[in-house]
Amino acid sequence: MNTGLKRKNYDFHNILGFYMMSLGLVIALTGIMWAFPILDRGNAADTKSE
């Protein structure tokens, strides 16, 4: 591939940002579940787990 350094840096930044967004979303949702116990109880009722 004959691309410039700026283009490679831009593409790398976009790819890394996409995957970090997925990880950040999982961490954020986990934190919300831990911070608000009522959400945890609602999840247990939905999944029929005790």
mmCIF entry with sequence, helices, sheets and N, C-alpha, C, O atoms, coordinates in Angstrom:
data_MODEL
# 
_entry.id   MODEL 
# 
_entity.id                         1 
_entity.type                       polymer 
_entity.pdbx_number_of_molecules   1 
# 
_entity_poly.entity_id                      1 
_entity_poly.type                           'polypeptide(L)' 
_entity_poly.nstd_linkage                   no 
_entity_poly.nstd_monomer                   no 
_entity_poly.pdbx_seq_one_letter_code       MNTGLKRKNYDFHNILGFYMMSLGLVIALTGIMWAFPILDRGNAADTKSE 
_entity_poly.pdbx_seq_one_letter_code_can   MNTGLKRKNYDFHNILGFYMMSLGLVIALTGIMWAFPILDRGNAADTKSE 
_entity_poly.pdbx_strand_id                 A 
# 
loop_
_entity_poly_seq.entity_id 
_entity_poly_seq.num 
_entity_poly_seq.mon_id 
_entity_poly_seq.hetero 
1 1  MET n 
1 2  ASN n 
1 3  THR n 
1 4  GLY n 
1 5  LEU n 
1 6  LYS n 
1 7  ARG n 
1 8  LYS n 
1 9  ASN n 
1 10 TYR n 
1 11 ASP n 
1 12 PHE n 
1 13 HIS n 
1 14 ASN n 
1 15 ILE n 
1 16 LEU n 
1 17 GLY n 
1 18 PHE n 
1 19 TYR n 
1 20 MET n 
1 21 MET n 
1 22 SER n 
1 23 LEU n 
1 24 GLY n 
1 25 LEU n 
1 26 VAL n 
1 27 ILE n 
1 28 ALA n 
1 29 LEU n 
1 30 THR n 
1 31 GLY n 
1 32 ILE n 
1 33 MET n 
1 34 TRP n 
1 35 ALA n 
1 36 PHE n 
1 37 PRO n 
1 38 ILE n 
1 39 LEU n 
1 40 ASP n 
1 41 ARG n 
1 42 GLY n 
1 43 ASN n 
1 44 ALA n 
1 45 ALA n 
1 46 ASP n 
1 47 THR n 
1 48 LYS n 
1 49 SER n 
1 50 GLU n 
# 
_struct_asym.id          A 
_struct_asym.entity_id   1 
# 
loop_
_struct_conf.conf_type_id 
_struct_conf.id 
_struct_conf.pdbx_PDB_helix_id 
_struct_conf.beg_label_comp_id 
_struct_conf.beg_label_asym_id 
_struct_conf.beg_label_seq_id 
_struct_conf.pdbx_beg_PDB_ins_code 
_struct_conf.end_label_comp_id 
_struct_conf.end_label_asym_id 
_struct_conf.end_label_seq_id 
_struct_conf.pdbx_end_PDB_ins_code 
_struct_conf.beg_auth_comp_id 
_struct_conf.beg_auth_asym_id 
_struct_conf.beg_auth_seq_id 
_struct_conf.end_auth_comp_id 
_struct_conf.end_auth_asym_id 
_struct_conf.end_auth_seq_id 
_struct_conf.pdbx_PDB_helix_class 
_struct_conf.details 
_struct_conf.pdbx_PDB_helix_length 
HELX_P HELX_P1 AA1 LEU A 5  ? ALA A 35 ? LEU A 5  ALA A 35 1 ? 31 
HELX_P HELX_P2 AA2 PRO A 37 ? THR A 47 ? PRO A 37 THR A 47 1 ? 11 
# 
_struct_conf_type.id          HELX_P 
_struct_conf_type.criteria    ? 
_struct_conf_type.reference   ? 
# 
loop_
_atom_site.group_PDB 
_atom_site.id 
_atom_site.type_symbol 
_atom_site.label_atom_id 
_atom_site.label_alt_id 
_atom_site.label_comp_id 
_atom_site.label_asym_id 
_atom_site.label_entity_id 
_atom_site.label_seq_id 
_atom_site.pdbx_PDB_ins_code 
_atom_site.Cartn_x 
_atom_site.Cartn_y 
_atom_site.Cartn_z 
_atom_site.occupancy 
_atom_site.B_iso_or_equiv 
_atom_site.pdbx_formal_charge 
_atom_site.auth_seq_id 
_atom_site.auth_comp_id 
_atom_site.auth_asym_id 
_atom_site.auth_atom_id 
_atom_site.pdbx_PDB_model_num 
ATOM 1   N N  . MET A 1 1  ? 0.846   -1.173  0.000  1.00 0.00 ? 1  MET A N  1 
ATOM 2   C CA . MET A 1 1  ? 0.000   0.000   0.000  1.00 0.00 ? 1  MET A CA 1 
ATOM 3   C C  . MET A 1 1  ? 0.892   1.237   0.000  1.00 0.00 ? 1  MET A C  1 
ATOM 4   O O  . MET A 1 1  ? 1.892   1.314   0.715  1.00 0.00 ? 1  MET A O  1 
ATOM 5   N N  . ASN A 1 2  ? 0.511   2.164   -0.795 1.00 0.00 ? 2  ASN A N  1 
ATOM 6   C CA . ASN A 1 2  ? 1.304   3.373   -0.924 1.00 0.00 ? 2  ASN A CA 1 
ATOM 7   C C  . ASN A 1 2  ? 0.537   4.554   -0.319 1.00 0.00 ? 2  ASN A C  1 
ATOM 8   O O  . ASN A 1 2  ? 0.146   5.482   -1.027 1.00 0.00 ? 2  ASN A O  1 
ATOM 9   N N  . THR A 1 3  ? 0.330   4.503   0.999  1.00 0.00 ? 3  THR A N  1 
ATOM 10  C CA . THR A 1 3  ? -0.369  5.588   1.671  1.00 0.00 ? 3  THR A CA 1 
ATOM 11  C C  . THR A 1 3  ? 0.605   6.359   2.541  1.00 0.00 ? 3  THR A C  1 
ATOM 12  O O  . THR A 1 3  ? 1.646   5.849   2.955  1.00 0.00 ? 3  THR A O  1 
ATOM 13  N N  . GLY A 1 4  ? 0.240   7.586   2.802  1.00 0.00 ? 4  GLY A N  1 
ATOM 14  C CA . GLY A 1 4  ? 1.100   8.433   3.618  1.00 0.00 ? 4  GLY A CA 1 
ATOM 15  C C  . GLY A 1 4  ? 0.969   8.126   5.094  1.00 0.00 ? 4  GLY A C  1 
ATOM 16  O O  . GLY A 1 4  ? 0.055   7.424   5.529  1.00 0.00 ? 4  GLY A O  1 
ATOM 17  N N  . LEU A 1 5  ? 1.900   8.666   5.848  1.00 0.00 ? 5  LEU A N  1 
ATOM 18  C CA . LEU A 1 5  ? 1.913   8.451   7.290  1.00 0.00 ? 5  LEU A CA 1 
ATOM 19  C C  . LEU A 1 5  ? 0.676   9.051   7.948  1.00 0.00 ? 5  LEU A C  1 
ATOM 20  O O  . LEU A 1 5  ? 0.127   8.465   8.881  1.00 0.00 ? 5  LEU A O  1 
ATOM 21  N N  . LYS A 1 6  ? 0.233   10.210  7.475  1.00 0.00 ? 6  LYS A N  1 
ATOM 22  C CA . LYS A 1 6  ? -0.956  10.835  8.058  1.00 0.00 ? 6  LYS A CA 1 
ATOM 23  C C  . LYS A 1 6  ? -2.189  9.961   7.861  1.00 0.00 ? 6  LYS A C  1 
ATOM 24  O O  . LYS A 1 6  ? -3.017  9.835   8.762  1.00 0.00 ? 6  LYS A O  1 
ATOM 25  N N  . ARG A 1 7  ? -2.307  9.367   6.695  1.00 0.00 ? 7  ARG A N  1 
ATOM 26  C CA . ARG A 1 7  ? -3.462  8.507   6.412  1.00 0.00 ? 7  ARG A CA 1 
ATOM 27  C C  . ARG A 1 7  ? -3.427  7.249   7.281  1.00 0.00 ? 7  ARG A C  1 
ATOM 28  O O  . ARG A 1 7  ? -4.460  6.836   7.806  1.00 0.00 ? 7  ARG A O  1 
ATOM 29  N N  . LYS A 1 8  ? -2.263  6.643   7.435  1.00 0.00 ? 8  LYS A N  1 
ATOM 30  C CA . LYS A 1 8  ? -2.145  5.447   8.278  1.00 0.00 ? 8  LYS A CA 1 
ATOM 31  C C  . LYS A 1 8  ? -2.480  5.785   9.730  1.00 0.00 ? 8  LYS A C  1 
ATOM 32  O O  . LYS A 1 8  ? -3.166  5.021   10.409 1.00 0.00 ? 8  LYS A O  1 
ATOM 33  N N  . ASN A 1 9  ? -1.995  6.927   10.197 1.00 0.00 ? 9  ASN A N  1 
ATOM 34  C CA . ASN A 1 9  ? -2.274  7.353   11.563 1.00 0.00 ? 9  ASN A CA 1 
ATOM 35  C C  . ASN A 1 9  ? -3.769  7.588   11.749 1.00 0.00 ? 9  ASN A C  1 
ATOM 36  O O  . ASN A 1 9  ? -4.332  7.207   12.776 1.00 0.00 ? 9  ASN A O  1 
ATOM 37  N N  . TYR A 1 10 ? -4.409  8.207   10.775 1.00 0.00 ? 10 TYR A N  1 
ATOM 38  C CA . TYR A 1 10 ? -5.853  8.466   10.828 1.00 0.00 ? 10 TYR A CA 1 
ATOM 39  C C  . TYR A 1 10 ? -6.640  7.156   10.850 1.00 0.00 ? 10 TYR A C  1 
ATOM 40  O O  . TYR A 1 10 ? -7.557  7.002   11.657 1.00 0.00 ? 10 TYR A O  1 
ATOM 41  N N  . ASP A 1 11 ? -6.294  6.220   9.982  1.00 0.00 ? 11 ASP A N  1 
ATOM 42  C CA . ASP A 1 11 ? -6.984  4.931   9.937  1.00 0.00 ? 11 ASP A CA 1 
ATOM 43  C C  . ASP A 1 11 ? -6.790  4.153   11.233 1.00 0.00 ? 11 ASP A C  1 
ATOM 44  O O  . ASP A 1 11 ? -7.736  3.559   11.750 1.00 0.00 ? 11 ASP A O  1 
ATOM 45  N N  . PHE A 1 12 ? -5.572  4.154   11.758 1.00 0.00 ? 12 PHE A N  1 
ATOM 46  C CA . PHE A 1 12 ? -5.291  3.465   13.017 1.00 0.00 ? 12 PHE A CA 1 
ATOM 47  C C  . PHE A 1 12 ? -6.115  4.075   14.146 1.00 0.00 ? 12 PHE A C  1 
ATOM 48  O O  . PHE A 1 12 ? -6.657  3.351   14.981 1.00 0.00 ? 12 PHE A O  1 
ATOM 49  N N  . HIS A 1 13 ? -6.211  5.391   14.175 1.00 0.00 ? 13 HIS A N  1 
ATOM 50  C CA . HIS A 1 13 ? -6.976  6.079   15.201 1.00 0.00 ? 13 HIS A CA 1 
ATOM 51  C C  . HIS A 1 13 ? -8.455  5.698   15.116 1.00 0.00 ? 13 HIS A C  1 
ATOM 52  O O  . HIS A 1 13 ? -9.092  5.475   16.145 1.00 0.00 ? 13 HIS A O  1 
ATOM 53  N N  . ASN A 1 14 ? -9.000  5.623   13.918 1.00 0.00 ? 14 ASN A N  1 
ATOM 54  C CA . ASN A 1 14 ? -10.410 5.251   13.755 1.00 0.00 ? 14 ASN A CA 1 
ATOM 55  C C  . ASN A 1 14 ? -10.669 3.812   14.192 1.00 0.00 ? 14 ASN A C  1 
ATOM 56  O O  . ASN A 1 14 ? -11.664 3.546   14.867 1.00 0.00 ? 14 ASN A O  1 
ATOM 57  N N  . ILE A 1 15 ? -9.807  2.897   13.825 1.00 0.00 ? 15 ILE A N  1 
ATOM 58  C CA . ILE A 1 15 ? -9.984  1.487   14.187 1.00 0.00 ? 15 ILE A CA 1 
ATOM 59  C C  . ILE A 1 15 ? -9.866  1.304   15.697 1.00 0.00 ? 15 ILE A C  1 
ATOM 60  O O  . ILE A 1 15 ? -10.695 0.635   16.313 1.00 0.00 ? 15 ILE A O  1 
ATOM 61  N N  . LEU A 1 16 ? -8.845  1.895   16.282 1.00 0.00 ? 16 LEU A N  1 
ATOM 62  C CA . LEU A 1 16 ? -8.647  1.777   17.729 1.00 0.00 ? 16 LEU A CA 1 
ATOM 63  C C  . LEU A 1 16 ? -9.817  2.415   18.483 1.00 0.00 ? 16 LEU A C  1 
ATOM 64  O O  . LEU A 1 16 ? -10.277 1.867   19.485 1.00 0.00 ? 16 LEU A O  1 
ATOM 65  N N  . GLY A 1 17 ? -10.292 3.550   18.018 1.00 0.00 ? 17 GLY A N  1 
ATOM 66  C CA . GLY A 1 17 ? -11.425 4.213   18.656 1.00 0.00 ? 17 GLY A CA 1 
ATOM 67  C C  . GLY A 1 17 ? -12.688 3.377   18.601 1.00 0.00 ? 17 GLY A C  1 
ATOM 68  O O  . GLY A 1 17 ? -13.458 3.351   19.562 1.00 0.00 ? 17 GLY A O  1 
ATOM 69  N N  . PHE A 1 18 ? -12.910 2.694   17.487 1.00 0.00 ? 18 PHE A N  1 
ATOM 70  C CA . PHE A 1 18 ? -14.095 1.852   17.359 1.00 0.00 ? 18 PHE A CA 1 
ATOM 71  C C  . PHE A 1 18 ? -14.082 0.724   18.385 1.00 0.00 ? 18 PHE A C  1 
ATOM 72  O O  . PHE A 1 18 ? -15.091 0.483   19.047 1.00 0.00 ? 18 PHE A O  1 
ATOM 73  N N  . TYR A 1 19 ? -12.972 0.041   18.523 1.00 0.00 ? 19 TYR A N  1 
ATOM 74  C CA . TYR A 1 19 ? -12.903 -1.065  19.472 1.00 0.00 ? 19 TYR A CA 1 
ATOM 75  C C  . TYR A 1 19 ? -12.897 -0.582  20.918 1.00 0.00 ? 19 TYR A C  1 
ATOM 76  O O  . TYR A 1 19 ? -13.452 -1.255  21.787 1.00 0.00 ? 19 TYR A O  1 
ATOM 77  N N  . MET A 1 20 ? -12.292 0.551   21.195 1.00 0.00 ? 20 MET A N  1 
ATOM 78  C CA . MET A 1 20 ? -12.305 1.098   22.549 1.00 0.00 ? 20 MET A CA 1 
ATOM 79  C C  . MET A 1 20 ? -13.710 1.562   22.931 1.00 0.00 ? 20 MET A C  1 
ATOM 80  O O  . MET A 1 20 ? -14.085 1.497   24.102 1.00 0.00 ? 20 MET A O  1 
ATOM 81  N N  . MET A 1 21 ? -14.490 2.029   21.956 1.00 0.00 ? 21 MET A N  1 
ATOM 82  C CA . MET A 1 21 ? -15.862 2.421   22.224 1.00 0.00 ? 21 MET A CA 1 
ATOM 83  C C  . MET A 1 21 ? -16.668 1.211   22.703 1.00 0.00 ? 21 MET A C  1 
ATOM 84  O O  . MET A 1 21 ? -17.481 1.335   23.620 1.00 0.00 ? 21 MET A O  1 
ATOM 85  N N  . SER A 1 22 ? -16.453 0.052   22.097 1.00 0.00 ? 22 SER A N  1 
ATOM 86  C CA . SER A 1 22 ? -17.146 -1.164  22.521 1.00 0.00 ? 22 SER A CA 1 
ATOM 87  C C  . SER A 1 22 ? -16.773 -1.531  23.951 1.00 0.00 ? 22 SER A C  1 
ATOM 88  O O  . SER A 1 22 ? -17.643 -1.856  24.760 1.00 0.00 ? 22 SER A O  1 
ATOM 89  N N  . LEU A 1 23 ? -15.495 -1.480  24.259 1.00 0.00 ? 23 LEU A N  1 
ATOM 90  C CA . LEU A 1 23 ? -15.041 -1.786  25.610 1.00 0.00 ? 23 LEU A CA 1 
ATOM 91  C C  . LEU A 1 23 ? -15.586 -0.766  26.609 1.00 0.00 ? 23 LEU A C  1 
ATOM 92  O O  . LEU A 1 23 ? -16.020 -1.134  27.701 1.00 0.00 ? 23 LEU A O  1 
ATOM 93  N N  . GLY A 1 24 ? -15.563 0.501   26.239 1.00 0.00 ? 24 GLY A N  1 
ATOM 94  C CA . GLY A 1 24 ? -16.094 1.552   27.120 1.00 0.00 ? 24 GLY A CA 1 
ATOM 95  C C  . GLY A 1 24 ? -17.577 1.387   27.388 1.00 0.00 ? 24 GLY A C  1 
ATOM 96  O O  . GLY A 1 24 ? -18.042 1.653   28.497 1.00 0.00 ? 24 GLY A O  1 
ATOM 97  N N  . LEU A 1 25 ? -18.322 0.954   26.388 1.00 0.00 ? 25 LEU A N  1 
ATOM 98  C CA . LEU A 1 25 ? -19.755 0.732   26.566 1.00 0.00 ? 25 LEU A CA 1 
ATOM 99  C C  . LEU A 1 25 ? -20.017 -0.396  27.557 1.00 0.00 ? 25 LEU A C  1 
ATOM 100 O O  . LEU A 1 25 ? -20.906 -0.282  28.401 1.00 0.00 ? 25 LEU A O  1 
ATOM 101 N N  . VAL A 1 26 ? -19.262 -1.468  27.467 1.00 0.00 ? 26 VAL A N  1 
ATOM 102 C CA . VAL A 1 26 ? -19.405 -2.582  28.415 1.00 0.00 ? 26 VAL A CA 1 
ATOM 103 C C  . VAL A 1 26 ? -19.076 -2.120  29.831 1.00 0.00 ? 26 VAL A C  1 
ATOM 104 O O  . VAL A 1 26 ? -19.796 -2.454  30.772 1.00 0.00 ? 26 VAL A O  1 
ATOM 105 N N  . ILE A 1 27 ? -18.007 -1.363  29.988 1.00 0.00 ? 27 ILE A N  1 
ATOM 106 C CA . ILE A 1 27 ? -17.616 -0.859  31.311 1.00 0.00 ? 27 ILE A CA 1 
ATOM 107 C C  . ILE A 1 27 ? -18.677 0.089   31.857 1.00 0.00 ? 27 ILE A C  1 
ATOM 108 O O  . ILE A 1 27 ? -19.020 0.019   33.038 1.00 0.00 ? 27 ILE A O  1 
ATOM 109 N N  . ALA A 1 28 ? -19.201 0.974   31.012 1.00 0.00 ? 28 ALA A N  1 
ATOM 110 C CA . ALA A 1 28 ? -20.220 1.924   31.452 1.00 0.00 ? 28 ALA A CA 1 
ATOM 111 C C  . ALA A 1 28 ? -21.498 1.209   31.886 1.00 0.00 ? 28 ALA A C  1 
ATOM 112 O O  . ALA A 1 28 ? -22.074 1.544   32.921 1.00 0.00 ? 28 ALA A O  1 
ATOM 113 N N  . LEU A 1 29 ? -21.937 0.239   31.111 1.00 0.00 ? 29 LEU A N  1 
ATOM 114 C CA . LEU A 1 29 ? -23.160 -0.482  31.475 1.00 0.00 ? 29 LEU A CA 1 
ATOM 115 C C  . LEU A 1 29 ? -22.977 -1.301  32.749 1.00 0.00 ? 29 LEU A C  1 
ATOM 116 O O  . LEU A 1 29 ? -23.904 -1.430  33.549 1.00 0.00 ? 29 LEU A O  1 
ATOM 117 N N  . THR A 1 30 ? -21.786 -1.851  32.935 1.00 0.00 ? 30 THR A N  1 
ATOM 118 C CA . THR A 1 30 ? -21.503 -2.577  34.172 1.00 0.00 ? 30 THR A CA 1 
ATOM 119 C C  . THR A 1 30 ? -21.550 -1.635  35.367 1.00 0.00 ? 30 THR A C  1 
ATOM 120 O O  . THR A 1 30 ? -22.107 -1.974  36.411 1.00 0.00 ? 30 THR A O  1 
ATOM 121 N N  . GLY A 1 31 ? -20.969 -0.460  35.214 1.00 0.00 ? 31 GLY A N  1 
ATOM 122 C CA . GLY A 1 31 ? -20.993 0.531   36.294 1.00 0.00 ? 31 GLY A CA 1 
ATOM 123 C C  . GLY A 1 31 ? -22.400 0.978   36.639 1.00 0.00 ? 31 GLY A C  1 
ATOM 124 O O  . GLY A 1 31 ? -22.718 1.176   37.812 1.00 0.00 ? 31 GLY A O  1 
ATOM 125 N N  . ILE A 1 32 ? -23.242 1.138   35.639 1.00 0.00 ? 32 ILE A N  1 
ATOM 126 C CA . ILE A 1 32 ? -24.634 1.526   35.889 1.00 0.00 ? 32 ILE A CA 1 
ATOM 127 C C  . ILE A 1 32 ? -25.358 0.428   36.661 1.00 0.00 ? 32 ILE A C  1 
ATOM 128 O O  . ILE A 1 32 ? -26.128 0.715   37.577 1.00 0.00 ? 32 ILE A O  1 
ATOM 129 N N  . MET A 1 33 ? -25.112 -0.819  36.294 1.00 0.00 ? 33 MET A N  1 
ATOM 130 C CA . MET A 1 33 ? -25.758 -1.934  36.998 1.00 0.00 ? 33 MET A CA 1 
ATOM 131 C C  . MET A 1 33 ? -25.303 -2.003  38.453 1.00 0.00 ? 33 MET A C  1 
ATOM 132 O O  . MET A 1 33 ? -26.102 -2.312  39.337 1.00 0.00 ? 33 MET A O  1 
ATOM 133 N N  . TRP A 1 34 ? -24.029 -1.718  38.709 1.00 0.00 ? 34 TRP A N  1 
ATOM 134 C CA . TRP A 1 34 ? -23.526 -1.743  40.083 1.00 0.00 ? 34 TRP A CA 1 
ATOM 135 C C  . TRP A 1 34 ? -23.997 -0.535  40.885 1.00 0.00 ? 34 TRP A C  1 
ATOM 136 O O  . TRP A 1 34 ? -24.209 -0.647  42.093 1.00 0.00 ? 34 TRP A O  1 
ATOM 137 N N  . ALA A 1 35 ? -24.166 0.613   40.240 1.00 0.00 ? 35 ALA A N  1 
ATOM 138 C CA . ALA A 1 35 ? -24.515 1.835   40.945 1.00 0.00 ? 35 ALA A CA 1 
ATOM 139 C C  . ALA A 1 35 ? -25.991 1.881   41.336 1.00 0.00 ? 35 ALA A C  1 
ATOM 140 O O  . ALA A 1 35 ? -26.338 2.476   42.356 1.00 0.00 ? 35 ALA A O  1 
ATOM 141 N N  . PHE A 1 36 ? -26.850 1.271   40.551 1.00 0.00 ? 36 PHE A N  1 
ATOM 142 C CA . PHE A 1 36 ? -28.285 1.333   40.788 1.00 0.00 ? 36 PHE A CA 1 
ATOM 143 C C  . PHE A 1 36 ? -28.830 -0.080  40.988 1.00 0.00 ? 36 PHE A C  1 
ATOM 144 O O  . PHE A 1 36 ? -29.123 -0.780  40.019 1.00 0.00 ? 36 PHE A O  1 
ATOM 145 N N  . PRO A 1 37 ? -28.963 -0.495  42.253 1.00 0.00 ? 37 PRO A N  1 
ATOM 146 C CA . PRO A 1 37 ? -29.408 -1.874  42.542 1.00 0.00 ? 37 PRO A CA 1 
ATOM 147 C C  . PRO A 1 37 ? -30.775 -2.213  41.958 1.00 0.00 ? 37 PRO A C  1 
ATOM 148 O O  . PRO A 1 37 ? -31.044 -3.382  41.682 1.00 0.00 ? 37 PRO A O  1 
ATOM 149 N N  . ILE A 1 38 ? -31.639 -1.230  41.765 1.00 0.00 ? 38 ILE A N  1 
ATOM 150 C CA . ILE A 1 38 ? -32.966 -1.534  41.218 1.00 0.00 ? 38 ILE A CA 1 
ATOM 151 C C  . ILE A 1 38 ? -32.860 -2.090  39.801 1.00 0.00 ? 38 ILE A C  1 
ATOM 152 O O  . ILE A 1 38 ? -33.690 -2.898  39.386 1.00 0.00 ? 38 ILE A O  1 
ATOM 153 N N  . LEU A 1 39 ? -31.848 -1.662  39.064 1.00 0.00 ? 39 LEU A N  1 
ATOM 154 C CA . LEU A 1 39 ? -31.651 -2.204  37.725 1.00 0.00 ? 39 LEU A CA 1 
ATOM 155 C C  . LEU A 1 39 ? -31.229 -3.664  37.788 1.00 0.00 ? 39 LEU A C  1 
ATOM 156 O O  . LEU A 1 39 ? -31.607 -4.460  36.928 1.00 0.00 ? 39 LEU A O  1 
ATOM 157 N N  . ASP A 1 40 ? -30.450 -4.018  38.798 1.00 0.00 ? 40 ASP A N  1 
ATOM 158 C CA . ASP A 1 40 ? -30.030 -5.407  38.955 1.00 0.00 ? 40 ASP A CA 1 
ATOM 159 C C  . ASP A 1 40 ? -31.225 -6.293  39.275 1.00 0.00 ? 40 ASP A C  1 
ATOM 160 O O  . ASP A 1 40 ? -31.334 -7.402  38.753 1.00 0.00 ? 40 ASP A O  1 
ATOM 161 N N  . ARG A 1 41 ? -32.114 -5.813  40.123 1.00 0.00 ? 41 ARG A N  1 
ATOM 162 C CA . ARG A 1 41 ? -33.314 -6.595  40.448 1.00 0.00 ? 41 ARG A CA 1 
ATOM 163 C C  . ARG A 1 41 ? -34.203 -6.734  39.229 1.00 0.00 ? 41 ARG A C  1 
ATOM 164 O O  . ARG A 1 41 ? -34.811 -7.785  39.031 1.00 0.00 ? 41 ARG A O  1 
ATOM 165 N N  . GLY A 1 42 ? -34.292 -5.713  38.420 1.00 0.00 ? 42 GLY A N  1 
ATOM 166 C CA . GLY A 1 42 ? -35.093 -5.792  37.211 1.00 0.00 ? 42 GLY A CA 1 
ATOM 167 C C  . GLY A 1 42 ? -34.519 -6.783  36.225 1.00 0.00 ? 42 GLY A C  1 
ATOM 168 O O  . GLY A 1 42 ? -35.266 -7.487  35.545 1.00 0.00 ? 42 GLY A O  1 
ATOM 169 N N  . ASN A 1 43 ? -33.208 -6.848  36.140 1.00 0.00 ? 43 ASN A N  1 
ATOM 170 C CA . ASN A 1 43 ? -32.558 -7.801  35.253 1.00 0.00 ? 43 ASN A CA 1 
ATOM 171 C C  . ASN A 1 43 ? -32.791 -9.225  35.718 1.00 0.00 ? 43 ASN A C  1 
ATOM 172 O O  . ASN A 1 43 ? -33.001 -10.110 34.889 1.00 0.00 ? 43 ASN A O  1 
ATOM 173 N N  . ALA A 1 44 ? -32.760 -9.473  37.033 1.00 0.00 ? 44 ALA A N  1 
ATOM 174 C CA . ALA A 1 44 ? -32.976 -10.822 37.546 1.00 0.00 ? 44 ALA A CA 1 
ATOM 175 C C  . ALA A 1 44 ? -34.392 -11.282 37.246 1.00 0.00 ? 44 ALA A C  1 
ATOM 176 O O  . ALA A 1 44 ? -34.611 -12.458 36.954 1.00 0.00 ? 44 ALA A O  1 
ATOM 177 N N  . ALA A 1 45 ? -35.359 -10.369 37.315 1.00 0.00 ? 45 ALA A N  1 
ATOM 178 C CA . ALA A 1 45 ? -36.748 -10.733 37.017 1.00 0.00 ? 45 ALA A CA 1 
ATOM 179 C C  . ALA A 1 45 ? -36.909 -11.065 35.527 1.00 0.00 ? 45 ALA A C  1 
ATOM 180 O O  . ALA A 1 45 ? -37.680 -11.951 35.160 1.00 0.00 ? 45 ALA A O  1 
ATOM 181 N N  . ASP A 1 46 ? -36.186 -10.355 34.693 1.00 0.00 ? 46 ASP A N  1 
ATOM 182 C CA . ASP A 1 46 ? -36.288 -10.594 33.257 1.00 0.00 ? 46 ASP A CA 1 
ATOM 183 C C  . ASP A 1 46 ? -35.686 -11.938 32.852 1.00 0.00 ? 46 ASP A C  1 
ATOM 184 O O  . ASP A 1 46 ? -36.189 -12.591 31.938 1.00 0.00 ? 46 ASP A O  1 
ATOM 185 N N  . THR A 1 47 ? -34.618 -12.352 33.525 1.00 0.00 ? 47 THR A N  1 
ATOM 186 C CA . THR A 1 47 ? -33.925 -13.563 33.147 1.00 0.00 ? 47 THR A CA 1 
ATOM 187 C C  . THR A 1 47 ? -34.361 -14.780 33.961 1.00 0.00 ? 47 THR A C  1 
ATOM 188 O O  . THR A 1 47 ? -33.856 -15.882 33.749 1.00 0.00 ? 47 THR A O  1 
ATOM 189 N N  . LYS A 1 48 ? -35.283 -14.588 34.877 1.00 0.00 ? 48 LYS A N  1 
ATOM 190 C CA . LYS A 1 48 ? -35.818 -15.658 35.719 1.00 0.00 ? 48 LYS A CA 1 
ATOM 191 C C  . LYS A 1 48 ? -34.736 -16.348 36.561 1.00 0.00 ? 48 LYS A C  1 
ATOM 192 O O  . LYS A 1 48 ? -34.823 -17.546 36.832 1.00 0.00 ? 48 LYS A O  1 
ATOM 193 N N  . SER A 1 49 ? -33.722 -15.584 36.970 1.00 0.00 ? 49 SER A N  1 
ATOM 194 C CA . SER A 1 49 ? -32.678 -16.145 37.839 1.00 0.00 ? 49 SER A CA 1 
ATOM 195 C C  . SER A 1 49 ? -32.901 -15.640 39.257 1.00 0.00 ? 49 SER A C  1 
ATOM 196 O O  . SER A 1 49 ? -33.380 -14.524 39.458 1.00 0.00 ? 49 SER A O  1 
ATOM 197 N N  . GLU A 1 50 ? -32.562 -16.438 40.204 1.00 0.00 ? 50 GLU A N  1 
ATOM 198 C CA . GLU A 1 50 ? -32.753 -16.072 41.610 1.00 0.00 ? 50 GLU A CA 1 
ATOM 199 C C  . GLU A 1 50 ? -31.425 -15.806 42.262 1.00 0.00 ? 50 GLU A C  1 
ATOM 200 O O  . GLU A 1 50 ? -31.374 -15.483 43.448 1.00 0.00 ? 50 GLU A O  1 
# 
